[in-house]
Amino acid sequence: MSCKRAGMWLGGDVSKGWVDVAVGLPEVATQDWAALPKVRVDFDEGGVHDLLAWLSGQGIDRADIGGVCVESTGRLSRRWADLLGERLGPVSIVNPMLPKAYGQSLGIREKSDWRDACTLALFGREHRPKPTVTPLKEQRQLRELSRLYTAVQADWQAYRLRLSDGPETPSVKRELRAMIRGLEARLKRLAKEMDAIIDRNEQLRQDAECAESIIGVGRTTMRVVLAEFGDLRTFKRNELVSYAGLYPSEYTSGSSVHRQPHLVKRGGGRIRSALFMCALSAKSKNPHMRAFAERLEAHGKAPMAALGAVMRKLLLLIRTLIVNQEHYDPTHGFQKPS
């Protein structure tokens, strides 16, 4: 392995039909980012072979490549990672905000596919993000079903609201009721299919059983958590909270600007929606969560801030039980009667 070139990273900006790839050569300084070698290839297996041939023509040894950095773009970034496999080292799918901020720090103000590829290559070279774990097939299917469920549910709620507005035309009422019934049937089928996937996979089933042992956490919440996170063992505590957007954001400056901290609400909106309803139930029925919320409110926390803390605590408790493969103990920490 060449000591001079060891540790270079590739950056891939994924579009629907092609991928722009740049090579973060160690000998190219960050301020000379525009001079990085770059190429555009088709988004298919043939494009991967073209990329490998181009790298060989550039005199780049695959053994010197530290990894491939790609922005998270949903299904497209995952498909590109699947196409590459391990042929060019591990693939790291990163939060788009991170390379964007890094590019701005380099003075890159314009946006184009090749500029984004260069930014990703340098970001990977400098920060070496950890490889993204490939989710199980069942986890990917569960995510697709869960997101379709959310979309159908939004339509169902919209039609119910429209019907509640009281349309005057009888045919409109009839059609709205029929659409609502049809969407309800779809929701039941999707929920049944998600439960079947969870029950068929031993790991998913055990994880769900551990989490659902918590008072206030039901199958509806676990479908979303397992769909969006996959294997919670792959996340550290702070990574889990950050991914869900459940950490407080401070906004202060000097003595004149002092806003109340609030949840950043970035990232997993579906997770927050599920945990919000879960936290309402847990705050009412779970003695641990109720005592936790009451203690925070007694120390001056607003009720919504306390509820946000309950959401965060529930998510971390779910992770703990899954990692340790334990069930929730409702008597833990409470003095038993003599």
Backbone torsions as a table, in degrees:
resi	resn	phi	psi	omega
1	MET	NA	134.8	-179.6
2	SER	-73.6	124.2	179.2
3	CYS	-65.8	-31.0	-177.3
4	LYS	-67.6	-38.2	-173.2
5	ARG	-107.2	-0.4	-179.5
6	ALA	-61.9	138.8	175.1
7	GLY	93.6	7.7	177.2
8	MET	-70.4	153.1	179.3
9	TRP	-123.3	152.1	172.2
10	LEU	-101.4	144.0	173.5
11	GLY	-116.3	130.5	-178.2
12	GLY	-122.5	118.5	175.0
13	ASP	-98.0	111.8	-170.4
14	VAL	-92.9	126.6	170.6
15	SER	-116.2	179.5	-174.1
16	LYS	-67.7	-36.6	-175.6
17	GLY	-111.6	-12.2	-177.6
18	TRP	-151.6	171.1	177.7
19	VAL	-134.4	127.9	172.3
20	ASP	-90.7	126.5	-176.2
21	VAL	-121.4	132.2	174.8
22	ALA	-122.3	152.4	-178.4
23	VAL	-111.6	119.6	178.6
24	GLY	-83.1	78.3	-179.8
25	LEU	-64.7	136.7	-179.4
26	PRO	-62.0	-29.6	-176.0
27	GLU	-80.6	-6.8	178.8
28	VAL	-95.3	120.9	-179.2
29	ALA	-69.5	154.5	-177.4
30	THR	-60.1	-36.0	-179.7
31	GLN	-69.0	-15.9	177.5
32	ASP	-101.3	32.7	-173.8
33	TRP	-56.6	-31.3	-178.2
34	ALA	-68.0	-16.5	-178.6
35	ALA	-87.3	-0.7	-179.7
36	LEU	-64.2	140.6	175.2
37	PRO	-62.2	139.2	-177.8
38	LYS	-149.1	154.9	-177.6
39	VAL	-153.5	154.6	174.5
40	ARG	-113.6	130.2	179.8
41	VAL	-129.1	159.5	178.0
42	ASP	-68.1	150.9	-179.8
43	PHE	-88.2	69.4	176.5
44	ASP	-161.3	-178.2	-177.8
45	GLU	-62.2	-36.7	176.9
46	GLY	-62.7	-36.2	177.4
47	GLY	-64.8	-35.8	177.2
48	VAL	-64.7	-43.2	178.1
49	HIS	-64.0	-38.6	176.6
50	ASP	-63.0	-38.9	179.4
51	LEU	-64.9	-44.1	179.3
52	LEU	-61.9	-41.1	178.8
53	ALA	-66.3	-39.4	179.9
54	TRP	-65.1	-43.2	178.9
55	LEU	-61.3	-41.6	178.1
56	SER	-62.5	-40.6	178.4
57	GLY	-66.3	-25.5	177.3
58	GLN	-83.4	-1.0	-178.6
59	GLY	74.8	25.3	-177.6
60	ILE	-97.6	120.7	178.7
61	ASP	-83.0	127.4	-179.1
62	ARG	-60.2	-28.4	179.7
63	ALA	-66.5	-20.0	179.8
64	ASP	-86.2	-8.2	-176.7
65	ILE	-82.5	122.3	-178.5
66	GLY	-77.9	-26.4	-179.4
67	GLY	167.6	179.0	179.5
68	VAL	-121.8	128.7	-178.7
69	CYS	-107.4	126.1	-177.6
70	VAL	-134.1	141.3	174.0
71	GLU	-71.9	148.3	175.8
72	SER	-74.3	112.9	178.6
73	THR	-127.7	35.0	178.4
74	GLY	71.6	-130.6	-173.6
75	ARG	-65.8	-33.2	-177.0
76	LEU	-64.3	-47.4	-179.2
77	SER	-65.1	-36.5	178.6
78	ARG	-67.8	-39.3	178.7
79	ARG	-65.0	-39.5	178.6
80	TRP	-65.1	-41.0	177.3
81	ALA	-63.3	-39.6	178.2
82	ASP	-65.2	-39.4	178.7
83	LEU	-63.7	-42.7	-178.2
84	LEU	-69.5	-40.1	-173.8
85	GLY	61.4	-132.9	179.1
86	GLU	-108.3	15.9	-174.1
87	ARG	-67.0	-25.8	179.1
88	LEU	-123.2	29.2	-179.1
89	GLY	89.8	177.5	-178.2
90	PRO	-65.9	148.4	179.6
91	VAL	-102.6	130.6	177.7
92	SER	-112.8	115.0	177.1
93	ILE	-95.4	114.6	-169.5
94	VAL	-112.1	158.9	173.8
95	ASN	-60.5	126.2	-177.0
96	PRO	-58.4	-24.7	-179.2
97	MET	-65.6	-30.2	-175.6
98	LEU	-69.9	-54.3	176.8
99	PRO	-65.1	-29.5	178.0
100	LYS	-63.4	-48.0	178.4
101	ALA	-64.2	-37.6	178.7
102	TYR	-64.0	-43.5	178.5
103	GLY	-62.4	-39.2	177.6
104	GLN	-64.3	-34.4	178.0
105	SER	-67.6	-22.2	177.7
106	LEU	-88.6	-2.5	-179.2
107	GLY	85.9	15.3	178.6
108	ILE	-83.6	108.0	-176.8
109	ARG	-102.6	-30.1	-179.9
110	GLU	-83.5	155.9	-179.5
111	LYS	-120.3	128.8	172.5
112	SER	-157.1	165.5	-176.6
113	ASP	-61.5	-44.1	-177.2
114	TRP	-70.5	-33.1	175.7
115	ARG	-65.6	-42.3	178.5
116	ASP	-62.8	-38.8	178.7
117	ALA	-63.7	-41.1	177.9
118	CYS	-64.1	-42.6	178.6
119	THR	-60.3	-45.0	-179.8
120	LEU	-64.2	-38.5	179.1
121	ALA	-63.5	-45.3	179.9
122	LEU	-70.2	-37.5	177.3
123	PHE	-60.8	-44.8	178.1
124	GLY	-63.2	-42.4	-179.1
125	ARG	-63.2	-39.8	-175.7
126	GLU	-82.5	-37.9	-171.3
127	HIS	-106.1	-16.5	177.6
128	ARG	45.6	63.3	179.6
129	PRO	-60.8	149.0	-176.4
130	LYS	-70.6	148.6	-179.1
131	PRO	-60.3	145.2	177.5
132	THR	-83.1	128.7	179.9
133	VAL	-73.0	131.1	178.0
134	THR	-73.7	119.7	-179.1
135	PRO	-70.9	156.4	175.9
136	LEU	-63.9	156.3	177.6
137	LYS	-57.0	-41.4	-179.9
138	GLU	-64.2	-35.5	178.7
139	GLN	-68.1	-38.3	177.6
140	ARG	-66.7	-41.2	178.0
141	GLN	-63.9	-40.6	180.0
142	LEU	-63.0	-38.9	179.2
143	ARG	-65.7	-44.1	179.7
144	GLU	-61.9	-44.1	179.7
145	LEU	-65.6	-40.9	-179.0
146	SER	-63.8	-40.9	-179.4
147	ARG	-72.3	-33.8	173.8
148	LEU	-66.9	-39.3	177.3
149	TYR	-58.3	-43.8	179.5
150	THR	-62.4	-40.9	-179.7
151	ALA	-66.9	-43.5	179.0
152	VAL	-65.3	-39.1	179.3
153	GLN	-63.1	-38.0	177.8
154	ALA	-63.6	-40.8	176.8
155	ASP	-64.2	-42.9	179.3
156	TRP	-58.9	-44.8	179.4
157	GLN	-66.1	-37.2	-179.5
158	ALA	-65.8	-42.3	179.7
159	TYR	-69.4	-35.6	176.2
160	ARG	-63.9	-41.1	178.4
161	LEU	-64.6	-40.9	179.7
162	ARG	-64.8	-38.7	177.7
163	LEU	-67.9	-37.0	180.0
164	SER	-68.1	-19.3	177.0
165	ASP	-69.9	-13.3	175.7
166	GLY	77.0	60.7	176.3
167	PRO	-61.6	145.5	-177.0
168	GLU	-82.2	-30.8	-174.8
169	THR	-75.0	121.8	-178.2
170	PRO	-58.2	-38.8	-178.8
171	SER	-65.8	-33.0	177.9
172	VAL	-66.4	-43.9	177.4
173	LYS	-60.2	-43.7	-178.4
174	ARG	-62.3	-44.8	-179.2
175	GLU	-67.0	-39.9	179.3
176	LEU	-63.1	-43.3	178.9
177	ARG	-63.3	-39.9	179.2
178	ALA	-64.9	-42.2	178.8
179	MET	-65.5	-37.8	179.1
180	ILE	-64.9	-43.2	178.1
181	ARG	-63.7	-40.8	178.7
182	GLY	-63.6	-41.2	179.3
183	LEU	-68.5	-36.6	177.3
184	GLU	-63.0	-38.8	177.4
185	ALA	-65.3	-39.6	177.3
186	ARG	-64.0	-42.1	179.7
187	LEU	-61.4	-40.6	178.9
188	LYS	-64.4	-41.4	179.7
189	ARG	-65.2	-42.3	-179.6
190	LEU	-65.5	-42.6	178.8
191	ALA	-62.6	-41.1	179.1
192	LYS	-64.0	-39.9	179.7
193	GLU	-68.1	-39.5	177.1
194	MET	-63.3	-43.0	178.7
195	ASP	-63.5	-36.0	179.3
196	ALA	-65.6	-39.2	178.0
197	ILE	-64.2	-44.3	179.8
198	ILE	-63.0	-43.4	-176.6
199	ASP	-71.6	-28.3	-179.5
200	ARG	-75.3	-31.4	-177.5
201	ASN	-93.7	122.4	-174.3
202	GLU	-60.0	-43.2	-178.1
203	GLN	-66.1	-47.1	-180.0
204	LEU	-62.2	-40.7	-178.9
205	ARG	-64.0	-44.8	179.7
206	GLN	-66.5	-40.1	178.4
207	ASP	-61.7	-43.5	179.8
208	ALA	-64.1	-40.2	-179.8
209	GLU	-64.2	-41.0	179.0
210	CYS	-62.5	-47.0	-176.5
211	ALA	-70.2	-38.2	-177.1
212	GLU	-73.9	-7.7	174.6
213	SER	-73.0	-15.0	177.3
214	ILE	-73.5	130.9	178.6
215	ILE	-65.4	121.4	-179.5
216	GLY	105.6	-13.2	179.0
217	VAL	-102.8	119.3	-178.3
218	GLY	-115.0	-177.0	-177.6
219	ARG	-64.5	-33.4	179.8
220	THR	-59.8	-44.4	178.3
221	THR	-66.1	-42.5	-175.7
222	MET	-68.4	-31.6	175.3
223	ARG	-57.8	-45.6	-178.0
224	VAL	-69.0	-45.0	-177.5
225	VAL	-62.6	-47.7	-179.9
226	LEU	-67.9	-33.9	179.8
227	ALA	-69.5	-43.0	-174.3
228	GLU	-83.5	-36.0	-178.5
229	PHE	-93.9	-31.0	-171.7
230	GLY	74.3	-124.2	-179.8
231	ASP	-86.8	110.6	-177.9
232	LEU	-68.5	-13.7	178.5
233	ARG	-67.2	-22.1	-177.6
234	THR	-81.9	-4.0	-178.9
235	PHE	-108.5	137.5	166.5
236	LYS	-78.7	166.4	-175.4
237	ARG	-59.1	-48.0	-177.6
238	ASN	-69.1	-31.5	177.1
239	GLU	-66.5	-39.2	-179.5
240	LEU	-64.1	-46.6	-179.9
241	VAL	-64.8	-40.7	180.0
242	SER	-65.9	-43.3	-179.4
243	TYR	-60.3	-37.7	-178.7
244	ALA	-83.5	-8.8	-178.8
245	GLY	68.3	38.0	-175.3
246	LEU	-110.4	22.9	177.1
247	TYR	-105.7	148.1	-177.0
248	PRO	-74.6	146.2	178.3
249	SER	-110.4	126.9	179.4
250	GLU	-94.7	140.7	178.9
251	TYR	-137.0	90.9	179.2
252	THR	-135.9	152.0	176.4
253	SER	-156.6	114.8	179.9
254	GLY	61.9	-142.1	-178.2
255	SER	-106.3	-5.9	-174.1
256	SER	-102.7	-26.8	-177.9
257	VAL	-108.0	114.3	-178.8
258	HIS	-152.0	91.9	178.3
259	ARG	-93.0	155.4	177.7
260	GLN	-66.9	135.9	176.0
261	PRO	-60.0	147.9	179.7
262	HIS	-147.4	162.5	177.6
263	LEU	-65.9	139.6	-177.8
264	VAL	-68.0	-28.3	178.4
265	LYS	55.0	39.5	172.8
266	ARG	-105.4	158.1	175.6
267	GLY	84.0	-122.7	-166.9
268	GLY	-76.7	83.0	177.9
269	GLY	-64.7	-36.8	178.7
270	ARG	-64.4	-38.2	179.8
271	ILE	-66.3	-43.7	-179.4
272	ARG	-64.1	-39.7	179.1
273	SER	-61.6	-44.2	179.8
274	ALA	-66.3	-43.1	-178.4
275	LEU	-70.4	-27.1	178.5
276	PHE	-63.4	-50.2	178.9
277	MET	-65.4	-35.9	178.4
278	CYS	-64.7	-41.5	-179.1
279	ALA	-66.6	-36.3	176.5
280	LEU	-60.4	-43.8	179.4
281	SER	-67.8	-44.5	-177.9
282	ALA	-65.9	-36.9	-180.0
283	LYS	-63.8	-28.9	-179.4
284	SER	-86.6	-39.0	-169.6
285	LYS	-106.1	-24.4	-174.2
286	ASN	-95.2	118.0	-176.6
287	PRO	-62.1	-34.3	179.1
288	HIS	-66.2	-47.6	-177.7
289	MET	-69.5	-35.7	177.8
290	ARG	-64.7	-44.7	179.0
291	ALA	-64.6	-38.4	179.3
292	PHE	-63.3	-46.2	179.8
293	ALA	-66.4	-41.9	179.9
294	GLU	-63.9	-36.9	178.8
295	ARG	-65.5	-41.4	178.5
296	LEU	-65.6	-42.8	-179.8
297	GLU	-67.0	-33.9	177.5
298	ALA	-66.3	-25.0	178.4
299	HIS	-94.0	14.6	172.6
300	GLY	100.7	1.3	178.8
301	LYS	-73.1	139.8	174.4
302	ALA	-66.8	150.9	-178.6
303	PRO	-54.4	-39.7	-179.9
304	MET	-69.8	-34.7	177.2
305	ALA	-66.7	-39.7	177.5
306	ALA	-65.2	-37.1	178.3
307	LEU	-66.4	-38.5	175.8
308	GLY	-62.0	-37.9	177.5
309	ALA	-66.7	-35.7	176.5
310	VAL	-64.9	-41.3	177.3
311	MET	-58.0	-45.9	-179.5
312	ARG	-64.8	-42.9	-179.2
313	LYS	-65.4	-38.9	178.1
314	LEU	-63.1	-43.7	-179.6
315	LEU	-62.4	-44.0	179.6
316	LEU	-68.2	-34.2	177.3
317	LEU	-67.4	-40.4	176.3
318	ILE	-58.4	-45.5	179.5
319	ARG	-61.1	-45.3	-177.9
320	THR	-59.9	-45.5	-178.9
321	LEU	-65.5	-38.1	179.8
322	ILE	-69.1	-44.1	-180.0
323	VAL	-61.2	-42.5	-177.5
324	ASN	-89.7	-4.3	-176.6
325	GLN	50.8	53.7	179.4
326	GLU	-121.5	161.8	174.6
327	HIS	-103.9	153.7	-176.6
328	TYR	-67.6	136.7	177.7
329	ASP	-106.8	105.0	-177.3
330	PRO	-68.3	-14.8	-179.8
331	THR	-95.6	-2.1	-175.7
332	HIS	-63.3	127.3	177.5
333	GLY	86.3	-7.3	178.3
334	PHE	-103.8	137.3	-179.6
335	GLN	-71.2	124.1	179.9
336	LYS	-77.6	142.3	178.3
337	PRO	-65.3	141.3	-178.8
338	SER	-80.8	NA	NA
